[in-house]
Amino acid sequence: MAEEPRDQELVRRYLEGERDAFAELVRRHERRVYNLALRMTGREEDARDATQDAFLIALRKLSSFRGDAAFTTWMHRVTVNACYDLLRKRRRAPLADEAHEPEAGPPAPDHADAAAESIDVQRALLRVSAEFRAVLVLHDVQDVSHEEIAEILNIPIGTVKSRLHRGRVALARAMGIPGRERPGIPRSSDGTVQA
């Protein structure tokens, strides 16, 4: 059995004119891209739109992929940016159904489904600002390392860690978990600050 080509090899083949190479890249990465987009946008329809936009952008900009980072890292960056664009558009043009609740979860399972099955978590995640949500989803849902997130979002590792911490605090607050107003301060079971 022949070994599957690496992503960089598929990029090279596509740029040399082999159109099926890009289709293989989409097949390999579409589930992960969709799951990231769903958690960033909170709606299946928006996730599908952001996924499509991400792959269209990737197709147009594939020649800019230098291979310095993994293709997955580059594709995450493209996806997060597509989600930011969609969320900005949504903010400027509110939908008629603003009371629409986020949909329960992706049809395609990933390793984070057990943690994300609760609709309460989805609702709370959508109340976290997009910059914190991106770091939370990449790190806590998709198990992306701090270093790779820094590369994806083009921010320092310290900023990744700060956004992750602040995002977790914001998520806990959005979920109504008590005692997280001041992170890092130990509290007793009755919520009072411990000395």
CNS distance restraints for C-alpha pairs under 8 A (distance, minus, plus):
assign (resid   5 and name CA) (resid   9 and name CA) 5.95 0.50 0.50
assign (resid   5 and name CA) (resid  10 and name CA) 6.59 0.50 0.50
assign (resid   6 and name CA) (resid  10 and name CA) 6.48 0.50 0.50
assign (resid   7 and name CA) (resid  11 and name CA) 6.24 0.50 0.50
assign (resid   7 and name CA) (resid  25 and name CA) 6.84 0.50 0.50
assign (resid   7 and name CA) (resid  71 and name CA) 6.24 0.50 0.50
assign (resid   8 and name CA) (resid  12 and name CA) 6.24 0.50 0.50
assign (resid   8 and name CA) (resid  67 and name CA) 6.57 0.50 0.50
assign (resid   8 and name CA) (resid  70 and name CA) 7.97 0.50 0.50
assign (resid   8 and name CA) (resid  71 and name CA) 6.82 0.50 0.50
assign (resid   9 and name CA) (resid  13 and name CA) 6.16 0.50 0.50
assign (resid  10 and name CA) (resid  14 and name CA) 6.09 0.50 0.50
assign (resid  10 and name CA) (resid  21 and name CA) 5.12 0.50 0.50
assign (resid  10 and name CA) (resid  22 and name CA) 6.87 0.50 0.50
assign (resid  10 and name CA) (resid  24 and name CA) 7.68 0.50 0.50
assign (resid  10 and name CA) (resid  25 and name CA) 7.06 0.50 0.50
assign (resid  11 and name CA) (resid  15 and name CA) 6.20 0.50 0.50
assign (resid  11 and name CA) (resid  21 and name CA) 6.95 0.50 0.50
assign (resid  11 and name CA) (resid  22 and name CA) 7.03 0.50 0.50
assign (resid  11 and name CA) (resid  62 and name CA) 7.19 0.50 0.50
assign (resid  12 and name CA) (resid  16 and name CA) 6.22 0.50 0.50
assign (resid  13 and name CA) (resid  17 and name CA) 6.47 0.50 0.50
assign (resid  13 and name CA) (resid  18 and name CA) 5.41 0.50 0.50
assign (resid  13 and name CA) (resid  21 and name CA) 6.21 0.50 0.50
assign (resid  14 and name CA) (resid  18 and name CA) 4.62 0.50 0.50
assign (resid  14 and name CA) (resid  19 and name CA) 5.46 0.50 0.50
assign (resid  14 and name CA) (resid  20 and name CA) 7.30 0.50 0.50
assign (resid  14 and name CA) (resid  21 and name CA) 5.22 0.50 0.50
assign (resid  14 and name CA) (resid  22 and name CA) 5.98 0.50 0.50
assign (resid  15 and name CA) (resid  62 and name CA) 7.77 0.50 0.50
assign (resid  15 and name CA) (resid  63 and name CA) 6.91 0.50 0.50
assign (resid  19 and name CA) (resid  23 and name CA) 7.19 0.50 0.50
assign (resid  20 and name CA) (resid  24 and name CA) 6.42 0.50 0.50
assign (resid  21 and name CA) (resid  25 and name CA) 6.49 0.50 0.50
assign (resid  22 and name CA) (resid  26 and name CA) 6.28 0.50 0.50
assign (resid  22 and name CA) (resid  59 and name CA) 7.64 0.50 0.50
assign (resid  23 and name CA) (resid  27 and name CA) 6.20 0.50 0.50
assign (resid  24 and name CA) (resid  28 and name CA) 6.18 0.50 0.50
assign (resid  25 and name CA) (resid  29 and name CA) 6.20 0.50 0.50
assign (resid  26 and name CA) (resid  30 and name CA) 5.36 0.50 0.50
assign (resid  26 and name CA) (resid  55 and name CA) 7.31 0.50 0.50
assign (resid  29 and name CA) (resid  33 and name CA) 6.08 0.50 0.50
assign (resid  29 and name CA) (resid  72 and name CA) 7.59 0.50 0.50
assign (resid  30 and name CA) (resid  34 and name CA) 5.92 0.50 0.50
assign (resid  30 and name CA) (resid  51 and name CA) 7.52 0.50 0.50
assign (resid  31 and name CA) (resid  35 and name CA) 6.08 0.50 0.50
assign (resid  31 and name CA) (resid 108 and name CA) 6.89 0.50 0.50
assign (resid  32 and name CA) (resid  36 and name CA) 6.17 0.50 0.50
assign (resid  32 and name CA) (resid 110 and name CA) 7.98 0.50 0.50
assign (resid  33 and name CA) (resid  37 and name CA) 6.14 0.50 0.50
assign (resid  33 and name CA) (resid  51 and name CA) 6.19 0.50 0.50
assign (resid  33 and name CA) (resid  75 and name CA) 7.70 0.50 0.50
assign (resid  33 and name CA) (resid  76 and name CA) 7.02 0.50 0.50
assign (resid  33 and name CA) (resid  79 and name CA) 6.52 0.50 0.50
assign (resid  34 and name CA) (resid  38 and name CA) 5.97 0.50 0.50
assign (resid  34 and name CA) (resid  47 and name CA) 6.05 0.50 0.50
assign (resid  34 and name CA) (resid  48 and name CA) 6.71 0.50 0.50
assign (resid  34 and name CA) (resid  50 and name CA) 7.89 0.50 0.50
assign (resid  34 and name CA) (resid  51 and name CA) 5.53 0.50 0.50
assign (resid  35 and name CA) (resid  39 and name CA) 6.27 0.50 0.50
assign (resid  35 and name CA) (resid  47 and name CA) 7.79 0.50 0.50
assign (resid  35 and name CA) (resid 106 and name CA) 6.48 0.50 0.50
assign (resid  35 and name CA) (resid 108 and name CA) 7.99 0.50 0.50
assign (resid  35 and name CA) (resid 110 and name CA) 7.81 0.50 0.50
assign (resid  36 and name CA) (resid  40 and name CA) 6.15 0.50 0.50
assign (resid  36 and name CA) (resid  79 and name CA) 7.62 0.50 0.50
assign (resid  36 and name CA) (resid  80 and name CA) 7.84 0.50 0.50
assign (resid  36 and name CA) (resid 137 and name CA) 6.86 0.50 0.50
assign (resid  36 and name CA) (resid 138 and name CA) 7.37 0.50 0.50
assign (resid  36 and name CA) (resid 142 and name CA) 7.76 0.50 0.50
assign (resid  37 and name CA) (resid  41 and name CA) 5.94 0.50 0.50
assign (resid  37 and name CA) (resid  42 and name CA) 7.94 0.50 0.50
assign (resid  37 and name CA) (resid  46 and name CA) 7.77 0.50 0.50
assign (resid  37 and name CA) (resid  47 and name CA) 4.76 0.50 0.50
assign (resid  37 and name CA) (resid  48 and name CA) 7.70 0.50 0.50
assign (resid  37 and name CA) (resid  50 and name CA) 6.19 0.50 0.50
assign (resid  37 and name CA) (resid  51 and name CA) 6.45 0.50 0.50
assign (resid  37 and name CA) (resid  79 and name CA) 6.85 0.50 0.50
assign (resid  37 and name CA) (resid  80 and name CA) 7.32 0.50 0.50
assign (resid  37 and name CA) (resid  83 and name CA) 6.26 0.50 0.50
assign (resid  38 and name CA) (resid  42 and name CA) 5.24 0.50 0.50
assign (resid  38 and name CA) (resid  43 and name CA) 6.01 0.50 0.50
assign (resid  38 and name CA) (resid  44 and name CA) 6.05 0.50 0.50
assign (resid  38 and name CA) (resid  46 and name CA) 7.29 0.50 0.50
assign (resid  38 and name CA) (resid  47 and name CA) 4.56 0.50 0.50
assign (resid  38 and name CA) (resid  48 and name CA) 7.87 0.50 0.50
assign (resid  38 and name CA) (resid 105 and name CA) 7.66 0.50 0.50
assign (resid  38 and name CA) (resid 106 and name CA) 7.05 0.50 0.50
assign (resid  39 and name CA) (resid 122 and name CA) 7.45 0.50 0.50
assign (resid  39 and name CA) (resid 125 and name CA) 7.84 0.50 0.50
assign (resid  39 and name CA) (resid 137 and name CA) 6.70 0.50 0.50
assign (resid  40 and name CA) (resid  47 and name CA) 7.93 0.50 0.50
assign (resid  40 and name CA) (resid  80 and name CA) 7.83 0.50 0.50
assign (resid  40 and name CA) (resid  83 and name CA) 6.55 0.50 0.50
assign (resid  40 and name CA) (resid 126 and name CA) 7.50 0.50 0.50
assign (resid  40 and name CA) (resid 130 and name CA) 7.22 0.50 0.50
assign (resid  40 and name CA) (resid 133 and name CA) 6.61 0.50 0.50
assign (resid  40 and name CA) (resid 134 and name CA) 6.51 0.50 0.50
assign (resid  40 and name CA) (resid 137 and name CA) 7.32 0.50 0.50
assign (resid  41 and name CA) (resid  46 and name CA) 6.20 0.50 0.50
assign (resid  41 and name CA) (resid  47 and name CA) 6.19 0.50 0.50
assign (resid  41 and name CA) (resid  83 and name CA) 6.68 0.50 0.50
assign (resid  41 and name CA) (resid  87 and name CA) 6.92 0.50 0.50
assign (resid  41 and name CA) (resid 126 and name CA) 7.34 0.50 0.50
assign (resid  42 and name CA) (resid  46 and name CA) 7.53 0.50 0.50
assign (resid  42 and name CA) (resid  47 and name CA) 7.42 0.50 0.50
assign (resid  42 and name CA) (resid 102 and name CA) 5.06 0.50 0.50
assign (resid  42 and name CA) (resid 103 and name CA) 6.74 0.50 0.50
assign (resid  42 and name CA) (resid 122 and name CA) 6.84 0.50 0.50
assign (resid  42 and name CA) (resid 123 and name CA) 7.76 0.50 0.50
assign (resid  42 and name CA) (resid 126 and name CA) 6.42 0.50 0.50
assign (resid  43 and name CA) (resid  47 and name CA) 6.03 0.50 0.50
assign (resid  43 and name CA) (resid 102 and name CA) 5.19 0.50 0.50
assign (resid  43 and name CA) (resid 103 and name CA) 5.61 0.50 0.50
assign (resid  44 and name CA) (resid  48 and name CA) 6.09 0.50 0.50
assign (resid  44 and name CA) (resid 103 and name CA) 6.57 0.50 0.50
assign (resid  44 and name CA) (resid 105 and name CA) 7.96 0.50 0.50
assign (resid  44 and name CA) (resid 106 and name CA) 7.36 0.50 0.50
assign (resid  45 and name CA) (resid  49 and name CA) 6.28 0.50 0.50
assign (resid  46 and name CA) (resid  50 and name CA) 5.98 0.50 0.50
assign (resid  46 and name CA) (resid  86 and name CA) 7.60 0.50 0.50
assign (resid  47 and name CA) (resid  51 and name CA) 5.92 0.50 0.50
assign (resid  48 and name CA) (resid  52 and name CA) 6.11 0.50 0.50
assign (resid  49 and name CA) (resid  53 and name CA) 6.07 0.50 0.50
assign (resid  50 and name CA) (resid  54 and name CA) 5.93 0.50 0.50
assign (resid  50 and name CA) (resid  79 and name CA) 7.07 0.50 0.50
assign (resid  50 and name CA) (resid  82 and name CA) 5.61 0.50 0.50
assign (resid  50 and name CA) (resid  83 and name CA) 5.65 0.50 0.50
assign (resid  50 and name CA) (resid  86 and name CA) 6.79 0.50 0.50
assign (resid  51 and name CA) (resid  55 and name CA) 6.30 0.50 0.50
assign (resid  51 and name CA) (resid  79 and name CA) 6.86 0.50 0.50
assign (resid  51 and name CA) (resid  82 and name CA) 7.80 0.50 0.50
assign (resid  52 and name CA) (resid  56 and name CA) 6.15 0.50 0.50
assign (resid  53 and name CA) (resid  57 and name CA) 6.03 0.50 0.50
assign (resid  53 and name CA) (resid  82 and name CA) 6.28 0.50 0.50
assign (resid  54 and name CA) (resid  58 and name CA) 6.03 0.50 0.50
assign (resid  54 and name CA) (resid  75 and name CA) 7.76 0.50 0.50
assign (resid  54 and name CA) (resid  78 and name CA) 5.73 0.50 0.50
assign (resid  54 and name CA) (resid  79 and name CA) 5.01 0.50 0.50
assign (resid  54 and name CA) (resid  82 and name CA) 5.63 0.50 0.50
assign (resid  55 and name CA) (resid  59 and name CA) 5.99 0.50 0.50
assign (resid  56 and name CA) (resid  60 and name CA) 6.27 0.50 0.50
assign (resid  57 and name CA) (resid  61 and name CA) 5.98 0.50 0.50
assign (resid  57 and name CA) (resid  78 and name CA) 7.23 0.50 0.50
assign (resid  58 and name CA) (resid  62 and name CA) 5.40 0.50 0.50
assign (resid  58 and name CA) (resid  75 and name CA) 7.23 0.50 0.50
assign (resid  58 and name CA) (resid  78 and name CA) 6.87 0.50 0.50
assign (resid  61 and name CA) (resid  65 and name CA) 7.22 0.50 0.50
assign (resid  65 and name CA) (resid  71 and name CA) 7.79 0.50 0.50
assign (resid  65 and name CA) (resid  74 and name CA) 7.44 0.50 0.50
assign (resid  67 and name CA) (resid  71 and name CA) 6.94 0.50 0.50
assign (resid  69 and name CA) (resid  73 and name CA) 6.36 0.50 0.50
assign (resid  69 and name CA) (resid  74 and name CA) 6.84 0.50 0.50
assign (resid  70 and name CA) (resid  74 and name CA) 6.54 0.50 0.50
assign (resid  71 and name CA) (resid  75 and name CA) 6.00 0.50 0.50
assign (resid  72 and name CA) (resid  76 and name CA) 6.07 0.50 0.50
assign (resid  73 and name CA) (resid  77 and name CA) 6.38 0.50 0.50
assign (resid  73 and name CA) (resid 148 and name CA) 6.65 0.50 0.50
assign (resid  73 and name CA) (resid 149 and name CA) 7.99 0.50 0.50
assign (resid  73 and name CA) (resid 151 and name CA) 7.36 0.50 0.50
assign (resid  73 and name CA) (resid 152 and name CA) 5.77 0.50 0.50
assign (resid  74 and name CA) (resid  78 and name CA) 6.38 0.50 0.50
assign (resid  74 and name CA) (resid 152 and name CA) 6.46 0.50 0.50
assign (resid  75 and name CA) (resid  79 and name CA) 6.08 0.50 0.50
assign (resid  76 and name CA) (resid  80 and name CA) 6.05 0.50 0.50
assign (resid  76 and name CA) (resid 152 and name CA) 6.23 0.50 0.50
assign (resid  77 and name CA) (resid  81 and name CA) 6.19 0.50 0.50
assign (resid  77 and name CA) (resid 152 and name CA) 4.54 0.50 0.50
assign (resid  77 and name CA) (resid 153 and name CA) 6.13 0.50 0.50
assign (resid  78 and name CA) (resid  82 and name CA) 6.16 0.50 0.50
assign (resid  79 and name CA) (resid  83 and name CA) 6.17 0.50 0.50
assign (resid  80 and name CA) (resid  84 and name CA) 6.16 0.50 0.50
assign (resid  80 and name CA) (resid 134 and name CA) 6.96 0.50 0.50
assign (resid  80 and name CA) (resid 153 and name CA) 7.93 0.50 0.50
assign (resid  81 and name CA) (resid  85 and name CA) 6.18 0.50 0.50
assign (resid  82 and name CA) (resid  86 and name CA) 6.23 0.50 0.50
assign (resid  83 and name CA) (resid  87 and name CA) 6.03 0.50 0.50
assign (resid  84 and name CA) (resid  88 and name CA) 6.09 0.50 0.50
assign (resid  84 and name CA) (resid 130 and name CA) 7.27 0.50 0.50
assign (resid  85 and name CA) (resid  89 and name CA) 6.26 0.50 0.50
assign (resid  86 and name CA) (resid  90 and name CA) 6.13 0.50 0.50
assign (resid  87 and name CA) (resid  91 and name CA) 6.14 0.50 0.50
assign (resid  88 and name CA) (resid  92 and name CA) 6.36 0.50 0.50
assign (resid  89 and name CA) (resid  93 and name CA) 6.15 0.50 0.50
assign (resid  90 and name CA) (resid  94 and name CA) 5.70 0.50 0.50
assign (resid  90 and name CA) (resid  95 and name CA) 7.19 0.50 0.50
assign (resid  94 and name CA) (resid  98 and name CA) 6.88 0.50 0.50
assign (resid 101 and name CA) (resid 123 and name CA) 7.40 0.50 0.50
assign (resid 102 and name CA) (resid 119 and name CA) 7.63 0.50 0.50
assign (resid 102 and name CA) (resid 122 and name CA) 6.81 0.50 0.50
assign (resid 102 and name CA) (resid 123 and name CA) 6.45 0.50 0.50
assign (resid 103 and name CA) (resid 119 and name CA) 7.59 0.50 0.50
assign (resid 104 and name CA) (resid 117 and name CA) 6.80 0.50 0.50
assign (resid 104 and name CA) (resid 118 and name CA) 7.36 0.50 0.50
assign (resid 104 and name CA) (resid 119 and name CA) 5.51 0.50 0.50
assign (resid 104 and name CA) (resid 122 and name CA) 7.39 0.50 0.50
assign (resid 105 and name CA) (resid 113 and name CA) 7.94 0.50 0.50
assign (resid 105 and name CA) (resid 116 and name CA) 7.38 0.50 0.50
assign (resid 105 and name CA) (resid 117 and name CA) 6.60 0.50 0.50
assign (resid 105 and name CA) (resid 119 and name CA) 7.99 0.50 0.50
assign (resid 109 and name CA) (resid 113 and name CA) 6.18 0.50 0.50
assign (resid 111 and name CA) (resid 141 and name CA) 7.85 0.50 0.50
assign (resid 111 and name CA) (resid 142 and name CA) 7.75 0.50 0.50
assign (resid 112 and name CA) (resid 116 and name CA) 6.25 0.50 0.50
assign (resid 112 and name CA) (resid 141 and name CA) 5.40 0.50 0.50
assign (resid 112 and name CA) (resid 142 and name CA) 7.09 0.50 0.50
assign (resid 113 and name CA) (resid 117 and name CA) 5.68 0.50 0.50
assign (resid 116 and name CA) (resid 121 and name CA) 6.37 0.50 0.50
assign (resid 116 and name CA) (resid 122 and name CA) 6.84 0.50 0.50
assign (resid 117 and name CA) (resid 121 and name CA) 7.72 0.50 0.50
assign (resid 118 and name CA) (resid 122 and name CA) 6.75 0.50 0.50
assign (resid 119 and name CA) (resid 123 and name CA) 6.14 0.50 0.50
assign (resid 120 and name CA) (resid 124 and name CA) 6.03 0.50 0.50
assign (resid 120 and name CA) (resid 175 and name CA) 7.15 0.50 0.50
assign (resid 121 and name CA) (resid 125 and name CA) 5.92 0.50 0.50
assign (resid 121 and name CA) (resid 175 and name CA) 7.03 0.50 0.50
assign (resid 122 and name CA) (resid 126 and name CA) 6.38 0.50 0.50
assign (resid 123 and name CA) (resid 127 and name CA) 6.75 0.50 0.50
assign (resid 124 and name CA) (resid 128 and name CA) 6.87 0.50 0.50
assign (resid 124 and name CA) (resid 171 and name CA) 6.03 0.50 0.50
assign (resid 124 and name CA) (resid 174 and name CA) 5.06 0.50 0.50
assign (resid 124 and name CA) (resid 175 and name CA) 5.55 0.50 0.50
assign (resid 125 and name CA) (resid 133 and name CA) 6.78 0.50 0.50
assign (resid 125 and name CA) (resid 171 and name CA) 6.01 0.50 0.50
assign (resid 125 and name CA) (resid 174 and name CA) 7.62 0.50 0.50
assign (resid 126 and name CA) (resid 133 and name CA) 7.69 0.50 0.50
assign (resid 127 and name CA) (resid 171 and name CA) 7.60 0.50 0.50
assign (resid 127 and name CA) (resid 174 and name CA) 6.55 0.50 0.50
assign (resid 128 and name CA) (resid 132 and name CA) 6.54 0.50 0.50
assign (resid 128 and name CA) (resid 133 and name CA) 5.86 0.50 0.50
assign (resid 128 and name CA) (resid 167 and name CA) 6.71 0.50 0.50
assign (resid 128 and name CA) (resid 170 and name CA) 6.00 0.50 0.50
assign (resid 128 and name CA) (resid 171 and name CA) 6.11 0.50 0.50
assign (resid 128 and name CA) (resid 174 and name CA) 7.45 0.50 0.50
assign (resid 129 and name CA) (resid 133 and name CA) 5.96 0.50 0.50
assign (resid 129 and name CA) (resid 167 and name CA) 7.90 0.50 0.50
assign (resid 130 and name CA) (resid 134 and name CA) 5.97 0.50 0.50
assign (resid 131 and name CA) (resid 135 and name CA) 6.85 0.50 0.50
assign (resid 131 and name CA) (resid 163 and name CA) 7.53 0.50 0.50
assign (resid 132 and name CA) (resid 136 and name CA) 6.20 0.50 0.50
assign (resid 132 and name CA) (resid 163 and name CA) 5.28 0.50 0.50
assign (resid 132 and name CA) (resid 164 and name CA) 6.43 0.50 0.50
assign (resid 132 and name CA) (resid 166 and name CA) 7.11 0.50 0.50
assign (resid 132 and name CA) (resid 167 and name CA) 4.79 0.50 0.50
assign (resid 133 and name CA) (resid 137 and name CA) 5.96 0.50 0.50
assign (resid 133 and name CA) (resid 167 and name CA) 6.49 0.50 0.50
assign (resid 134 and name CA) (resid 138 and name CA) 6.08 0.50 0.50
assign (resid 135 and name CA) (resid 139 and name CA) 5.91 0.50 0.50
assign (resid 135 and name CA) (resid 149 and name CA) 6.99 0.50 0.50
assign (resid 135 and name CA) (resid 160 and name CA) 6.73 0.50 0.50
assign (resid 135 and name CA) (resid 163 and name CA) 6.63 0.50 0.50
assign (resid 135 and name CA) (resid 164 and name CA) 5.77 0.50 0.50
assign (resid 135 and name CA) (resid 167 and name CA) 7.70 0.50 0.50
assign (resid 136 and name CA) (resid 140 and name CA) 5.41 0.50 0.50
assign (resid 136 and name CA) (resid 141 and name CA) 7.08 0.50 0.50
assign (resid 136 and name CA) (resid 164 and name CA) 5.74 0.50 0.50
assign (resid 136 and name CA) (resid 167 and name CA) 6.41 0.50 0.50
assign (resid 136 and name CA) (resid 168 and name CA) 7.21 0.50 0.50
assign (resid 137 and name CA) (resid 141 and name CA) 4.88 0.50 0.50
assign (resid 137 and name CA) (resid 142 and name CA) 6.32 0.50 0.50
assign (resid 138 and name CA) (resid 142 and name CA) 4.98 0.50 0.50
assign (resid 138 and name CA) (resid 143 and name CA) 6.33 0.50 0.50
assign (resid 138 and name CA) (resid 144 and name CA) 5.45 0.50 0.50
assign (resid 138 and name CA) (resid 149 and name CA) 6.96 0.50 0.50
assign (resid 139 and name CA) (resid 143 and name CA) 4.77 0.50 0.50
assign (resid 139 and name CA) (resid 144 and name CA) 4.79 0.50 0.50
assign (resid 139 and name CA) (resid 145 and name CA) 6.35 0.50 0.50
assign (resid 139 and name CA) (resid 146 and name CA) 7.21 0.50 0.50
assign (resid 139 and name CA) (resid 149 and name CA) 7.51 0.50 0.50
assign (resid 139 and name CA) (resid 164 and name CA) 7.91 0.50 0.50
assign (resid 140 and name CA) (resid 144 and name CA) 7.73 0.50 0.50
assign (resid 144 and name CA) (resid 148 and name CA) 6.35 0.50 0.50
assign (resid 144 and name CA) (resid 149 and name CA) 6.47 0.50 0.50
assign (resid 145 and name CA) (resid 149 and name CA) 6.19 0.50 0.50
assign (resid 146 and name CA) (resid 150 and name CA) 6.16 0.50 0.50
assign (resid 146 and name CA) (resid 157 and name CA) 6.22 0.50 0.50
assign (resid 146 and name CA) (resid 160 and name CA) 6.41 0.50 0.50
assign (resid 146 and name CA) (resid 161 and name CA) 7.10 0.50 0.50
assign (resid 147 and name CA) (resid 151 and name CA) 6.39 0.50 0.50
assign (resid 147 and name CA) (resid 157 and name CA) 6.12 0.50 0.50
assign (resid 148 and name CA) (resid 152 and name CA) 6.06 0.50 0.50
assign (resid 149 and name CA) (resid 153 and name CA) 5.97 0.50 0.50
assign (resid 149 and name CA) (resid 154 and name CA) 7.93 0.50 0.50
assign (resid 149 and name CA) (resid 157 and name CA) 7.88 0.50 0.50
assign (resid 149 and name CA) (resid 160 and name CA) 6.94 0.50 0.50
assign (resid 150 and name CA) (resid 154 and name CA) 5.45 0.50 0.50
assign (resid 150 and name CA) (resid 155 and name CA) 4.94 0.50 0.50
assign (resid 150 and name CA) (resid 156 and name CA) 5.59 0.50 0.50
assign (resid 150 and name CA) (resid 157 and name CA) 5.34 0.50 0.50
assign (resid 150 and name CA) (resid 159 and name CA) 7.95 0.50 0.50
assign (resid 150 and name CA) (resid 160 and name CA) 6.14 0.50 0.50
assign (resid 151 and name CA) (resid 155 and name CA) 6.80 0.50 0.50
assign (resid 155 and name CA) (resid 159 and name CA) 6.38 0.50 0.50
assign (resid 155 and name CA) (resid 160 and name CA) 6.99 0.50 0.50
assign (resid 156 and name CA) (resid 160 and name CA) 6.53 0.50 0.50
assign (resid 157 and name CA) (resid 161 and name CA) 6.29 0.50 0.50
assign (resid 158 and name CA) (resid 162 and name CA) 6.13 0.50 0.50
assign (resid 159 and name CA) (resid 163 and name CA) 5.95 0.50 0.50
assign (resid 160 and name CA) (resid 164 and name CA) 5.99 0.50 0.50
assign (resid 161 and name CA) (resid 165 and name CA) 6.17 0.50 0.50
assign (resid 162 and name CA) (resid 166 and name CA) 6.04 0.50 0.50
assign (resid 163 and name CA) (resid 167 and name CA) 5.61 0.50 0.50
assign (resid 164 and name CA) (resid 168 and name CA) 6.10 0.50 0.50
assign (resid 165 and name CA) (resid 169 and name CA) 6.32 0.50 0.50
assign (resid 166 and name CA) (resid 170 and name CA) 6.08 0.50 0.50
assign (resid 167 and name CA) (resid 171 and name CA) 5.98 0.50 0.50
assign (resid 168 and name CA) (resid 172 and name CA) 6.08 0.50 0.50
assign (resid 169 and name CA) (resid 173 and name CA) 6.14 0.50 0.50
assign (resid 169 and name CA) (resid 180 and name CA) 6.15 0.50 0.50
assign (resid 169 and name CA) (resid 181 and name CA) 7.34 0.50 0.50
assign (resid 169 and name CA) (resid 183 and name CA) 6.87 0.50 0.50
assign (resid 170 and name CA) (resid 174 and name CA) 6.03 0.50 0.50
assign (resid 171 and name CA) (resid 175 and name CA) 6.12 0.50 0.50
assign (resid 172 and name CA) (resid 176 and name CA) 6.22 0.50 0.50
assign (resid 172 and name CA) (resid 177 and name CA) 5.18 0.50 0.50
assign (resid 172 and name CA) (resid 178 and name CA) 7.86 0.50 0.50
assign (resid 172 and name CA) (resid 180 and name CA) 6.75 0.50 0.50
assign (resid 173 and name CA) (resid 177 and name CA) 5.71 0.50 0.50
assign (resid 173 and name CA) (resid 178 and name CA) 7.24 0.50 0.50
assign (resid 173 and name CA) (resid 180 and name CA) 6.63 0.50 0.50
assign (resid 173 and name CA) (resid 181 and name CA) 7.18 0.50 0.50
assign (resid 178 and name CA) (resid 191 and name CA) 7.47 0.50 0.50
assign (resid 179 and name CA) (resid 187 and name CA) 6.93 0.50 0.50
assign (resid 179 and name CA) (resid 191 and name CA) 5.82 0.50 0.50
assign (resid 185 and name CA) (resid 193 and name CA) 6.82 0.50 0.50
assign (resid 185 and name CA) (resid 194 and name CA) 7.69 0.50 0.50
assign (resid 186 and name CA) (resid 193 and name CA) 6.00 0.50 0.50
assign (resid 186 and name CA) (resid 194 and name CA) 5.52 0.50 0.50
assign (resid 186 and name CA) (resid 195 and name CA) 7.88 0.50 0.50
assign (resid 187 and name CA) (resid 191 and name CA) 5.40 0.50 0.50
assign (resid 187 and name CA) (resid 192 and name CA) 5.30 0.50 0.50
assign (resid 187 and name CA) (resid 193 and name CA) 4.43 0.50 0.50
assign (resid 187 and name CA) (resid 194 and name CA) 5.10 0.50 0.50
assign (resid 188 and name CA) (resid 192 and name CA) 5.52 0.50 0.50
assign (resid 188 and name CA) (resid 193 and name CA) 6.43 0.50 0.50
assign (resid 188 and name CA) (resid 194 and name CA) 6.03 0.50 0.50
